[in-house]
Amino acid sequence: MTLIPDIVTTPPKLMRAIRTAMEGTESVQGRLNDFVGAISSSMRVNVASIYLLRKGEELELSATKGLKRSAVHKTRMKPGEGLVGHVALTARPLNLADAPAHPLFSYRPETGEDPYKAFLGVPILRGGRTLGVLVVQSKEGRNFSEDEVEDLLTVAMVLAEIIVDDERIGGKKAALKGIQLSQIKPETLSGKAFSPGLARGHAVLHRPPVPPANLLAENIAHEEIRLEDAIVRLRAHVDAMVSGETATLTRASRDIYEAYRTFAYDRKWVERLREAVHSGLTAEAAVERTRNEHRARLMKVKDAYLRARLHDLEDLANRMLRLLAGETTSPVIPEDAVLFAREIGPAELLDYDHSKLAAIVLEEGTMSSHTSIIAKALGLPLVGRVSGILDRIETGDDVLVDAVEGRVHLRPLETQVSGFQMRLNIRGEMSRAYEQLRFKKAITRDGVEVGLMLNAGLLVDLPQLDQAGADGIGLFRTEFQFMVSDFMPRLQQQTDLYRKAIMAAGDRPVTFRTLDLGGDKILPYMDPVPEENPAIGWRAIRIGLDRPGLMRYQLRALVAAGAGQHLRVMFPMVTTVQEMVDARALFDLEIERAKKLGHELPAKVEVGVMLETPSLAWQINQVCEVADFVSVGANDLMQFFFAADRDNARVADRYDPLSPAALSILSFIANQCRANNTPVSVCGEIAGRPLEAACLVALGFHTLSMPVTGIGPVKSAMMALDVAALRAVILPNIKVTTRLSSLREMVREFCLDTGVPV
């Protein structure tokens, strides 16, 4: 623990004055008046003024001590206009000895500011959002000291939290006319539905701001010691990452830790924390203020690399807050919590009690991220890419999450609630109907039995097998265990997870996919290799074949887990037959090793391939000679087939998997596998949607693997489907002579006419 010499044990005079100002007042306006009075007397300046953003468009003089009172709520300027507007636009302090001489100076005669030369303005920030500007002015032409700048920044942070809190508690009576600081109006924001469903609940911020009551320090010495202790522990944690055994996985993994450590040891970052505490803030408030400053500035930067650094700084701040709070258990959340975050990793998501989570809303995120996949596995609605939502939400707000249409309703009207509740009731009735089908087989009207498998990857997925009535696990994503860990899982940890999956399935099959890393799947301890097109770069089996030690390490765990059991393993992102041959050879080496060591072998072994590339589709006959089964990874196959990134909002919707071209390649794969007597299945988003699932079965795919949310709806559709009749509709329309762009409406009409629920 580090001690600081000659530290101040009591808050500065200004902080004591602000604390006193916080104790009275019943309205926002009264609080503002008290603040400017306390600031002007404590700092011994002629003027102290508060400008607040009016509807996010104009800065309005909202309180002053020293300027003409008649100008309050009348003087306005746009962000970027004048010195005050410049501070708001840049989110940086401005310290001038001769303000009228500055080229941006904008004279407002109604304020009576003629005699004042010295100017210090600081942004009022909250969560990276600029709420206004705090200004002090003096007749004497001088630059304000660094301590004075720090003090005013501290007051600005406290002011932001206090006035928003006052406004929310006081309601309309406390609010300033025309100025909205907290979010109180109903709003509907649009994003992308990454995990389907509907949910009603109350907002919980993944990393909420520090409560107003915990902002100001009572004993600065104590807070400085707490901060230094947290810095030491944070650095020790990062150092452990760098020196840990996982850092030797690749040179890249060491590089990312080194870069991360650079931030943790950055003198400017640490000095900002120390200055904030020294100015009278608690250690938590110091972290929050420093984060706000970085966020406000970086969010204005257009360079993608610099903006990406925001995530590193955010993560450091989050770790610091957890250390200061002494968090060792899962975060405490209420029932029906809707979690809001800029982005959240799979490990952080799993820290929450998912039985209390109603939904997740993200400012960022992607459809194929592991967080999205885990949300689907848990049956949690997730809406992502909701731009700016963290600036519009407060903890406790009522929320409606529509992860069907991709909308989020904040503080909804009663009419919105009633309509939404009706939809929730309908979905509840449908869920109860699916529950009754749980123990029934998915057999079509004309006698085709369809295997409905579950996509999984973590222990939390395994109970879903029985709850959904799945026929097995068609895709076990082994990289999940690596993604949610700070360090590479040891051999025994991997073996234990795979064995538990096999045991949970009983006599039902479990298909393990070897590590599918790279692209959008980056390990916390492994830096991505810079690539212009990572989705088609060094990933999945390409990494495994180039790093055979890593692949054999995992295959060894799989062979050990499958001892005495049925073991199914498949390799992802295979593009040539030779890759499959080479990968299978590595698997055979591990089988031979287990034999030589006298270990118990799996009772039955099947080694398959995940067909995700068009190149492999046209080698399907040769693939069937070396693979025991084929699983079509429809998500990647479709994006490569149409050259459209499924995570790019501008192009993801530009193709339809029910187009004649897409259905024709799927039909070709199914026919050739059947001709070679090779079992074939489909895994991907389309397998879990009733309309698309019906088409897949009609093309000859009788095993489908999907998220848990798809099993009930797909089973219901299968039991009403006449496969032969639908096949007769599809096949004539996927010939090369067709001019149709999609069969979607044709198939939908068929299903509606024949009573297939889609």
N, C-alpha and C positions, 0 to 999 in steps of 0.2 A: 504494500500500500504506500502511495506517495503522499507526503505531506508538503504543503506549500508554506514557505517562511513568510512572516510579516503579513499574514492574511487578515482582512477586515472581518470582525466577528458580528457586526451589526449592519443592516442594510443602509445604503447611502440615504442622505436627507430626502432626495427626490422619491426614492422608493417608499420611504416612510410616509411621505405626503400622499402618494398614490394609494397606499394601503388605507389611509384615513379617508380619502375620497371614495374608496370602494365601500365604506361601511354605511354611508347614508343613502339618500336619493332613491326615488321610486320610479323614475322614468329614464329613458335613454337621454333625452335632452338635458335633464338635470345632471346626469352622470357626466355628460360631455362638458357642461359648464363647470362642474367641480374639477374635472381633469385639467382643463386649460388654466383654471385658477391656481391649482396646485403646481402645475408645471412652471408658470410664469414666476410665482413667488420663490419656488425652490431653486430654479436655475437663474433667477435674477435677470430675466429678460423682459423687454418692453412688450413683446407680443407672443402669445401662444395661440395657435389656431388649429382647428380640425376641419379637414375637407373630406367629405364622404362621397362615394360614387352614387349618383342618382340613376337608378334603373340600369346601371352598368354603362351609361352613356356619357354622363357629365359629372364633373367634380363640383360639389356644392359646399360653400362655406357653411358649416353646420354649428360651429361654436367658436368663440374667440374671446380672448382677454387682451385688449390693447387696440384692436381695430374697431371701427365704428360698429356698434351693435346692430344698426339699421341694415348693414350689409348681410347679416346672417340669413341664410336660406334665400338670398337674392343673387349674390355673386356666384357665377358658375363658369366653368371652363372645361374644355374637352381634354381627355388624356393626350399629352403631347403639347398642349397649349400652355405657354408660360413656364415658369420654374416649377410650380406645383404640378402642372400636367406632365412635365418631363420626369419628375420623380415617380409619378404613377405609372408612366409608360415604361420606364427602365427598371422599376422596382429596386432602385439603388438610392442611397442617401446623396444629397447635394449640399455642400458646405461652401458658402461664398462670403467673402469679406465685403464685397461691394456688389450687391445683387442688382441694382439699377444699371450697372455697367455691363451686365451679362447680356449677350445677344438674344437670349430666349426670354428675357424679362418682359412681362406683359403688365402694363400699368392699369390698375383699376381704381379710378378716382373715388368711387363710392366707399372704398374701404378705409381711406385716409391713411395709407401706408407710406406716404411721401417721405417722412423723416427717417425711415428705417433702412439701414444699409446692410448689416449682417443678416444672413439668411441660412437657416439649416432646415432642410426638409427630409423626412424619412418616410418610406412607404408603410402603410398599415396593412400587414399581410396576415392571411389566415388560410392554411392549407395550400399555400402557393397562389391563392387568389388575392388580388389587390382590392381592398375595401375602401381605401382612401389614402390621405397623406396627412402627417402631423408636422406642423411647421412652428419654429420659434424664430423671432426676429429681434434685432437690437439696433438702437440708434448708433452705437459705437461700431465703426468699421473694423471687424476682426473675424478671424476664422475660429470657429468653435473647436475646443480641444477634442482629442480622441475619446476621453472619458465622457464628455458631454454627448458626443455622437452615440456612444454605446448606451448611455442612460436613456436617450430619446428612443433608440431602437427597442430597448426593453419596454419602455412605456407603451410604444406602439403595439407591441405584441400583446401586452396585458390588455390594452384598450380594445383590441380586436375581439378577444375572447369575452371580455366583460360586456361590451355593448351588444354583441350578438346574443349572449346569454340573457341580458336584460330584455332585449326585444322579444325573444322567444317566450320568456316567462310572462312578460307584461302584456303581450298580445297587441292588438290595435291601439289600445290606449297609450302604450309606451312607445310605439313606433313613431319615427319621424315621417312627416307627410312627404310622400314622393320618394322616400329613400327606403330601400329594402336591403337590409344587411343579412339577416337570416333568411332562409328559404321557407316561406309560408304559403305560397300560392300553389294550387294544383298544377302539376306539369306532367306531360307525357313525352318521354324521350325514346327514340328508336335506336336499335342496335341489331345484332345478329343472334338468332336462337342457336346456341351451341349444344344444349341438352334440353329436350322438349319437356313441356309441362306448364302448369299454372300454379301460382302460389300467392297467398296473401299473408303478410306478416309485418314485422317492425324492423326498421333499418338498424344494422349494427355495422360500424365502420371497422374494417380489419385493423387499421392503426388509427384510432381516434385521437383528436387533439387533446392536449393535457387540460384537465378541468380547471376553470378559473381559480378555484380555491387552492390549487396546488401550484400556482404560477410563481408567487413571490416567496423568497426565502425568509425564514425567521432568523436563521443563523448561517451566514455566508460561509464561515469556516467549515461547518458540517457539510454543506452542499458541495464545497470544493473537494473535500475529502471523498465524498460519495462519487463525484465525477471522476476523480483520478483513479479510484478503485475500479470503476467500470471501464475506464480506458485501458488499464492494465489487463483486466480480464478479457476484454475484447481483443486486444493484441495477442494475448496468449492463445486465444481460440484460433485466431487467424494463423499464428505461427505454427500451431499444431496441424493445421490444414497443409501448410507448405512442407513441413517435415514429415508428415504422415506417409504411410506406405502407399496410399492411393495416389500421392503426387508423383510416384514413379511409374504410374500406368503409362503415361506418354509425356513427352516433353511439353506438349500443349497444356496438360493439366497443371504442370508446375508453373507455366507462364501465367495462367489465369489466377492462381493463388498469389503469385508475386504481384500481379497487378492489383489484386484485391488488398493485399497487405500494404501496397503503396498508399492506398486511400486511408487505411487505418493508421498509418504512421505519418500522414500528411500534416506538416506543422501548421499550415494555415487553418485546416479544418479543426485541429485540436485547439489551436489558439482562439478560434472563434467560440468554441465551447467554453473555454476558460474565461474569456472576456464576458460572455453572457452571464455566467454564474457570478463573476466578480461584480457585475452591475446590479445584482440583487435577485436574480432568478434562481429557482430550484434547478437541480441538475436535469430533471425531466424537461422543464421549460426551456432550458438552454439547448438541449438536443432538438426540441421542436422548433425553436426560433431559427437555429442554424439550418435545419432542413427546409423550413419555409423559404429562407433566403435563397438557398441553392435551387430549390424547385422553381421559384418565381423567375429566376434568371435563366435557368436551363430550358424551361418551357418556351422561352422566347427565341431560343436558338434554333435555326433551321437545319444545321448540320446533324445528320442522323447519328453519327458516332458520338458527338458530344451529348446529344439527348439521351443516348443509351447509357451514358455514364450516370445519369440521374438514377437509374436502377441500382447501381452499385452504392451510391450515396444513400439512397432510400433504405437499402438493406442494412447498411452499417448503422443508420439511425434506428431502425427497428430492433436490431440486435442490442444496441445500447439501451433502449427503453426496456427491453426484456430483462437485461442485466440489472438495471436500476430497480425494476419492479420485483426482482427476485423470482421471476416466473419459472416454475419447475413443473407446473401442471398445465392441463389444457385450458385455453381461455374460457372464462365464464360467460355464457350467453343465455338469453331468455328463450322461452319456447317460441316457435314460429319466427326465428331470427332470419332475416334476409341479409346476407353478408355482402358488403360493398367494398371493393378494392380496386386499385389501379391495375394490378396484376397480382396473382397469388400462385405460388408454386404448389405442386401436389403434396409435399411434406407439410407445408403450412396449413393447407386445407384439411389434411387428416388430423391436425392437432385439435380441430373443433369436434365437439360432440355432434355427429351428423344426425342423431335422432332429434336434435332441437333445430337443425337448420331446415328452413323452408325453401330457400333458393339462394342463388349467387348472382351478383351483377358486377361486371368488370368494365373498366374503361377501355381495356385492351383485350388481349386473349385471341385465340384462334380456334377454329373448329376441331383441328387435329391435335391440339395441345393435350398434354397428359392431364391437366386440370379438367379439361372438358370431358375427357374419357372417364376420369374418376367420377365426375359429377353424374354422368350417365349410369355408371355402375351403381352409384348410390341412389339413383332415381331422383336426383336433385335438378330442378329446372335451372338453367344457366343462360343468361343473356350477356353477350360480350360486345365489345366495340361500341359502348354507349358513351360517346364523346362528351366530356365535361360533366359527367354525372356527379363526381365527388364534390364539385363546387356547388351542387344544388341539393345535397342531401345532408341531413343531420341525424345523429343517433336517436332512435325512438320514433322517427317519422313513419306514418302508415305507408305501406307500399303494396302495389299489385304488380306481380311479375308475370308477364305473358311471354313465355318461352316457346310459344307456337308461332306467334306473329313477330316476335322479336321486339316487344315494347315493354317499357317500365313506366308505371303510373305512380308518381310521387304525390303524397298527400291528396288522394283521389276524392272526387265529389261523390255524394251519396248515390247519384245515378250511375256512376261508373262502378261503384262497389256492388250495387244490386245486380247489374248486368254480369259482372265478373263472377259474383257468387253463383249465379245461375249456371254459368259454364263450369264452375268448380263442382257443383252438384251433379251435373251430367257426367263429368269425368269420374266422379266418385262412384256413380252407378255403373259405369263401364268397368271400373276397376273391380267392383264386386262381381260383375259378370265374368270377368277374366279369371277371378279367383276360383269360380266354380269349375273352370276348365282345366285347372292346374294339374289334375291327375289323369286327364284324358290325353290320348295320343292325337297328334295333328294328322288326321286322315281325311283326305278330300272326298267329295261326294262320289267320285268315280274310283275310289279305293287306293289312291296313291298315299303312302305314308311318308310324311315329311319330318325329318329330324330338325328340331329347333334347339340350337346350341347357344351357350352363353359366352360372351366375351368377358374375360377377367384378367387379373394381373396382381391382385393384392389379397391379403387375408380377408379384408372387409367385403370382398366380392363373393366369397365362398358360400355364406349363408343364402345368397340369392338363388343358388342352384335349386334348392328345395322350395324356397318361397315362390319362385316363378314356375316351377315344374319343368325346368329345362332338361334336355336329354343328354347333357354333358357340357363340357367346356370346349368349344370349337377353336378358341384362340386365347391362350394364356400369354399375355404380353410380359415377358420376363424382364424387360428393361425397367418396368415400374419400380421394382425393388432397388434398382441402381439409382433411379431418378429421385426417390424420396429419402435417400441416405446421403449424409455429408461425406461418407467414405465408401469405398468399394466394398460391397458385402463379401465377407469371407466365404470360403468353400462350404463350411458347415451351415452358415446362414442360408445360402442358396439352396443347399440340399434339403434343409428343414422346410423351407417354403414350398418347394416342388412336391415334397412328400405329403405335406398337409393338403395340397390341392388334389393329389391323387386319392388320398384317404377320404376327403370330403365328397368326391364324386362317386365313391363306392365302385359299383360295376359299370358306371358310365365312363365314356372315354374323356381323356384330357389331352389336348394338343398344345404342346409347348412351342412357342416361336422363339428361336434364339434371338439374341440382342439385336434390336432394330434401332441403332443409334445413328447420330448424324442428322443432317437436315434440320428439322425443328426440334429434335430430341437430343438435348445437350446435357451431359452430366454436370452436377454442381462442381465436380472436381476435375472437369475436363474442358479445356477451352475449345470452342469450335474452330476448325481449320477455315481460314478466310476463303470463301468461294462465292463466285457470282451467282451460281445456280446450285445451292446446297441440296435441294430436293433430288437433283440428278447427279450429285457429286459423291464424295467419299462417305458412304453410309452403309449401314446394315451389313450384309454379307461381305461387302468390299472391305470394310474395316476388319471383319473376322478373318478373312483370308490373308490380309496383309499383316495382321497381328494374330497368328495362329495360337500363340500362347494364351491370349485372352479367350479365344473361342474354345480351346481345349479345356480351359479352366471351368467354363460354364458347362460344357458337355460332360465333364467329369462329375459335376454336381448332379446333372440330370440322370446319368447312368446310376449313380449311387441312390438317388431318390426313387428310381424305378425298380429297385431290387425286388424281385419276386412279383412284380406288377406288370401291367400293360403300359409300355412307354411309347408315346407318340411325340416325335420331334419334327419341326419343319424349319426350313431356312428362308429368310425373307429377302426381297429385292434381288432375286436371281435373274440375270439377264441372258446367260448362255448356259448350255447344257454342261460345259466343262466346269463352270462354277459349282454346279450341283454335284458333279463327280468329285471335285476337290473337297467340298464341304463334307460329303458323305465319307470320304476317306479319313478325314479327321475324326468323325464319329466312330468309325470302325477301329481307329487306333485306341480310342478310349475304351471300347468294348474289349479289345485285346489286352489292354493294360489291366482292366478289372479281372480278367480271366487269370492272368499271370500272378496277380496278387491274391488270388483265391477269394475274391469278393463275390457275393451273390449277384447274379445277373438278372436283368429284367426277364420275366416269363415270356414276354412277347415284345418285339420291337418293330415299329413302323417309322420310316424316315420319309418325310414328304417335302414338298416345295410350295412356297407361297407365290402364286403367279400374279405378278403386279406390273409386268412390263409387256408391251405389245410384241417385243422381239421374242420373248419366251413363248407367247401364244402361237407364233408361227413355227415353233420347234416342239409343239406339244407331243407329237408322236415319239420323238427322241427322248423327251423328258419322261414320258411314261415308262420308258425302258429302265430308268435309273431311280425313279421315285415310286414309293409305295402308295402315295395319295397326292392329290393336288387340291390346294385351297386357293380360290381366286380372291385376291385382295382388291376388291372392287374400287375402293377409294383411290388408291394410287393408279390402278389400271386405267380408270376413267380420266384422271387428270393428265396422265402421259398420253393417252389415246387422243385426247382433244387438245393437248398442249395448253391447258388452262389450269393455273395454280388454284387449288381449291381453297387456299387461305387468302387469296387476293379477292377482295370484295368486288373489284371492277370486272373480273372475268369469271369468277366462280359460278355465276348463274348463266353463263353463256352457252352451256351445253346441257343436254338432257340425257341421262342414262337410258331413257326409254326411246331414244332416237333409233331409226333403223340401223345406223352404222354401229352403235353401241350394242344393240341386241344381236346383231349379226356376228360380231366377234365373240360374244358370250355363247351364242348358239354353237359356233364352231368349236369352242373349247369343250363344251358339254358333249357334243357328238363324238369328238376324237377321244376323249377320256372314256366314254362308254364303249367305243370300238376297241380300245385297248384294255378294257376291264379294269380301269383304274378309278377308284373312288374319287369323286370330285365334290367340292362344296363351295359356297360363296360366303365370304366374310366382309362386312363393310356396312356403311350406312344404308345402302339400298336393301340389304337383307332384312333390316328391321322395320321397313315401311311396307304396310300391307299391299299397296298397289304394285310396287316394284317386286315384292316377294312373290306375288302371284305370277308375274311375268317370268321370274327366274325358275319357278317350279314348272311352268309351261314349257320352258326351254330345255328342261331335263336336269336341273339342279334340285336334288331331293334332300339336301342337307344345307341348312342356313345357320350362320352364326351371327349373333347380334347383341346389342346392349340389353340389359334386363327389361327396360321399358318397352322393347319391341315384341317380346315373346307373347304376351297376352293378345295384343291386337293382331299379330300375324297368325297366331293359332286360330283365332276366331275367323279370320279370313280364309284360312286353309280349309277349315271344316265346312265352309259353304261353297268352295270352289269346285267347278267341273274342269279339270285340267285339260282334257282332250278338247273341250269346246273352246277354251281360251287359246290353246295351241293352234287351232284351226283359224282363229282370228289373226294371230301374230305372224305365223310363218309366211303367208302369201305377201305380207307387207314389209318384210325385211330383205327382199330380194334387191339386187343391184339396180333394177329398173324402177324402183319406187321413187316417187317425188315427195313423199311425206317427210316433214322435218322431225316429227315425233309421233309416237303411237299413244302418248299419254291419255289424250281425251278419248280416243277410241277404246282403250282398255278400261278407262273409268266408266264409260257408258256401258260396256259389257258387264262390268261388275255391278253397277246399279240395276241393270235390267235383270240380272240373275241372282240378286240378293247377297252379293259378296260385300261385307262391310269394309270399306276402304276410306 
